[in-house]
């Protein structure tokens, strides 16, 4: 090793090390070092049948997708859509622009299948609102996220069975397609420690390393000038 080169660039090396230590909070935040929160996620396979039903491989879990009436607990919009399906549609007397403004593209009616909300303006100024049946393949192709488009946590939970992290997992409860199968990733363990994102020891260590980094930067600059 050419020690003369090391000595020559000692100031630059010291500055680089100093910046690394000074910016350690970004590293700690990126890797969640010292974060006591714990989340465990697992994957449940969802099987769709030709008779308009679906089942989970473990137990029913909420499905936060682009479909009304998915999941275990019916929402207000789900109850409304079921009533519309039962009555063959409804006629609405009001503003046509905002009537079909909803947060979902499809509706699932158990034992009936998938439907798409449709509307039709009538000559008397009213709007007819109903549900139009669509194939299961079309609906699933639209709402299911391909496995390769999900984040690392979702992929790990589906491929290995579980994933643990100190932060809530983005993409949980979404319907995911892996080859010809469908899955939903959901939390099984949630341990949150409010107000104590990181232990006091980690915080103190961050400050000490930051101060050390600032000192090294000053020393490195001094060596460069000298």
C-alpha positions as CSV (number, residue, x, y, z in Angstrom):
1,X,0.0,0.0,0.0
2,X,1.3,3.4,-0.9
3,X,1.1,5.2,2.4
4,X,2.3,8.4,0.9
5,X,-0.9,8.6,-1.2
6,X,-3.0,8.0,1.9
7,X,-1.2,10.8,3.7
8,X,-1.5,13.1,0.8
9,X,-5.2,12.8,0.6
10,X,-5.8,12.5,4.3
11,X,-7.8,15.7,4.4
12,X,-10.2,14.5,1.7
13,X,-10.6,11.1,3.3
14,X,-11.3,12.7,6.6
15,X,-13.9,15.0,5.1
16,X,-15.7,12.1,3.4
17,X,-15.8,10.1,6.7
18,X,-17.0,13.2,8.5
19,X,-19.9,13.6,6.1
20,X,-20.9,9.9,6.4
21,X,-21.0,10.3,10.2
22,X,-22.8,13.6,10.0
23,X,-25.5,12.2,7.7
24,X,-26.0,9.1,9.9
25,X,-29.6,10.0,10.8
26,X,-30.5,9.4,7.1
27,X,-29.0,6.0,7.3
28,X,-30.7,5.2,10.5
29,X,-34.0,6.3,9.1
30,X,-33.6,4.4,5.9
31,X,-32.9,1.1,7.7
32,X,-35.2,1.8,10.7
33,X,-32.3,1.1,13.1
34,X,-33.6,1.2,16.7
35,X,-37.3,1.5,15.7
36,X,-39.3,-0.7,18.2
37,X,-42.4,-0.9,16.1
38,X,-43.0,-4.4,14.6
39,X,-45.4,-5.5,11.9
40,X,-45.7,-9.0,10.6
41,X,-47.4,-9.6,7.3
42,X,-48.6,-12.9,5.8
43,X,-50.2,-13.8,2.5
44,X,-53.5,-15.5,1.9
45,X,-54.4,-17.0,-1.5
46,X,-57.8,-15.9,-2.9
47,X,-59.6,-18.4,-5.1
48,X,-62.4,-17.2,-7.5
49,X,-65.1,-19.6,-8.5
50,X,-67.2,-19.6,-11.7
51,X,-70.4,-19.3,-9.6
52,X,-69.4,-15.8,-8.5
53,X,-67.9,-16.6,-5.1
54,X,-64.3,-16.4,-3.7
55,X,-62.6,-17.9,-0.8
56,X,-59.4,-17.3,1.2
57,X,-56.8,-19.9,2.1
58,X,-56.6,-18.8,5.7
59,X,-59.5,-16.6,6.9
60,X,-61.5,-13.7,5.4
61,X,-59.4,-10.5,5.3
62,X,-60.3,-7.0,4.0
63,X,-59.6,-6.4,0.3
64,X,-58.8,-2.8,-0.4
65,X,-59.2,-2.9,-4.2
66,X,-61.1,-1.1,-6.9
67,X,-64.2,-3.2,-6.3
68,X,-67.2,-2.5,-4.0
69,X,-68.4,-5.4,-1.8
70,X,-64.9,-7.0,-1.6
71,X,-63.9,-8.2,1.8
72,X,-65.7,-9.2,5.0
73,X,-67.4,-6.0,6.1
74,X,-69.9,-4.4,3.7
75,X,-69.6,-0.7,3.3
76,X,-72.4,1.8,2.7
77,X,-71.7,1.8,-1.0
78,X,-71.7,-1.9,-1.1
79,X,-75.2,-2.0,0.5
80,X,-76.4,0.5,-2.0
81,X,-75.0,-1.4,-5.0
82,X,-76.6,-4.6,-3.8
83,X,-79.9,-2.9,-3.5
84,X,-79.5,-1.5,-7.0
85,X,-78.7,-5.0,-8.3
86,X,-81.7,-6.5,-6.6
87,X,-84.1,-3.8,-8.0
88,X,-82.6,-3.9,-11.5
89,X,-81.3,-0.3,-11.3
90,X,-82.7,3.0,-10.0
91,X,-83.8,6.3,-11.5
92,X,-82.2,9.4,-10.1
93,X,-83.5,13.0,-10.4
94,X,-80.6,15.3,-9.8
95,X,-77.2,16.4,-11.2
96,X,-75.9,13.9,-13.7
97,X,-72.3,15.0,-13.5
98,X,-71.6,13.8,-10.0
99,X,-73.9,10.8,-9.8
100,X,-71.6,8.1,-10.9
101,X,-68.5,9.7,-9.3
102,X,-67.4,6.8,-7.0
103,X,-64.1,5.3,-5.8
104,X,-64.5,1.9,-7.5
105,X,-64.8,0.6,-11.0
106,X,-66.5,-2.7,-10.3
107,X,-69.0,-4.2,-8.0
108,X,-69.0,-7.8,-6.8
109,X,-72.3,-9.5,-6.0
110,X,-71.8,-12.8,-4.2
111,X,-73.0,-15.8,-6.2
112,X,-73.6,-13.4,-9.2
113,X,-70.1,-12.2,-10.1
114,X,-68.6,-8.9,-11.2
115,X,-70.6,-5.8,-12.5
116,X,-69.6,-2.4,-13.8
117,X,-71.6,0.7,-12.8
118,X,-73.4,2.2,-15.8
119,X,-75.7,5.2,-16.2
120,X,-78.1,6.5,-18.9
121,X,-79.6,10.0,-19.2
122,X,-83.3,9.9,-19.8
123,X,-85.3,12.4,-21.9
124,X,-87.2,13.7,-18.9
125,X,-83.9,14.9,-17.2
126,X,-83.5,11.9,-14.9
127,X,-80.6,9.4,-14.8
128,X,-81.0,5.7,-14.8
129,X,-78.2,4.0,-12.8
130,X,-77.6,0.3,-12.9
131,X,-75.0,-2.5,-13.1
132,X,-73.8,-4.3,-16.2
133,X,-72.3,-7.8,-15.9
134,X,-68.7,-8.2,-16.9
135,X,-66.6,-11.4,-17.1
136,X,-64.5,-12.4,-14.1
137,X,-61.4,-12.5,-16.3
138,X,-61.9,-8.9,-17.4
139,X,-62.5,-7.6,-13.8
140,X,-59.5,-9.5,-12.3
141,X,-57.3,-8.4,-15.2
142,X,-58.1,-4.7,-14.3
143,X,-58.0,-4.8,-10.5
144,X,-55.2,-7.3,-9.7
145,X,-51.7,-5.9,-9.4
146,X,-49.0,-8.0,-11.0
147,X,-46.5,-9.4,-8.5
148,X,-43.5,-7.8,-10.3
149,X,-45.2,-4.4,-9.8
150,X,-45.5,-4.7,-6.0
151,X,-42.9,-3.6,-3.5
152,X,-40.3,-5.9,-1.9
153,X,-42.4,-6.5,1.3
154,X,-45.5,-7.7,-0.6
155,X,-43.4,-9.9,-2.9
156,X,-41.5,-11.4,0.1
157,X,-44.7,-12.2,2.0
158,X,-46.2,-13.9,-1.1
159,X,-43.1,-15.8,-2.1
160,X,-41.9,-16.9,1.4
161,X,-45.1,-16.7,3.4
162,X,-44.3,-13.8,5.7
163,X,-42.6,-10.4,6.0
164,X,-41.5,-8.4,9.1
165,X,-40.8,-4.7,9.2
166,X,-40.9,-1.8,11.6
167,X,-43.2,0.3,9.3
168,X,-46.6,-0.3,7.9
169,X,-46.4,-2.1,4.6
170,X,-47.7,-0.2,1.6
171,X,-49.7,-2.4,-0.7
172,X,-51.3,-4.5,2.0
173,X,-54.9,-5.6,1.4
174,X,-54.5,-5.2,-2.4
175,X,-55.3,-8.1,-4.7
176,X,-52.0,-9.3,-6.3
177,X,-51.7,-11.7,-9.2
178,X,-48.7,-14.2,-9.2
179,X,-48.8,-16.3,-12.3
180,X,-52.3,-17.8,-12.4
181,X,-53.0,-17.3,-8.6
182,X,-54.2,-14.4,-6.6
183,X,-53.1,-13.3,-3.1
184,X,-53.8,-10.6,-0.6
185,X,-51.1,-9.6,2.0
186,X,-52.5,-8.7,5.4
187,X,-51.0,-7.9,8.9
188,X,-51.0,-10.7,11.5
189,X,-48.9,-9.0,14.2
190,X,-49.0,-5.2,15.0
191,X,-46.9,-3.9,17.8
192,X,-46.8,-0.1,17.9
193,X,-44.9,1.9,20.5
194,X,-46.3,5.4,20.2
195,X,-43.9,8.3,21.1
196,X,-40.8,6.0,21.1
197,X,-39.8,5.7,17.5
198,X,-36.2,5.0,18.5
199,X,-34.6,4.1,21.8
200,X,-32.7,6.8,23.8
201,X,-29.5,4.9,23.2
202,X,-29.8,5.1,19.4
203,X,-30.7,8.8,19.5
204,X,-27.7,9.6,21.7
205,X,-25.5,7.6,19.4
206,X,-26.8,9.5,16.4
207,X,-25.9,12.8,18.1
208,X,-22.4,11.6,19.1
209,X,-21.7,10.4,15.6
210,X,-23.0,13.6,14.1
211,X,-20.8,15.7,16.3
212,X,-17.8,13.5,15.5
213,X,-18.5,13.9,11.8
214,X,-18.6,17.7,12.1
215,X,-15.2,17.6,13.9
216,X,-13.7,15.4,11.2
217,X,-14.9,17.7,8.5
218,X,-13.2,20.7,10.1
219,X,-10.0,18.7,10.7
220,X,-10.1,17.4,7.1
221,X,-10.5,20.9,5.8
222,X,-7.6,22.1,8.0
223,X,-5.4,19.3,6.6
224,X,-6.3,20.2,3.0
225,X,-5.4,23.9,3.5
226,X,-2.2,23.0,5.4
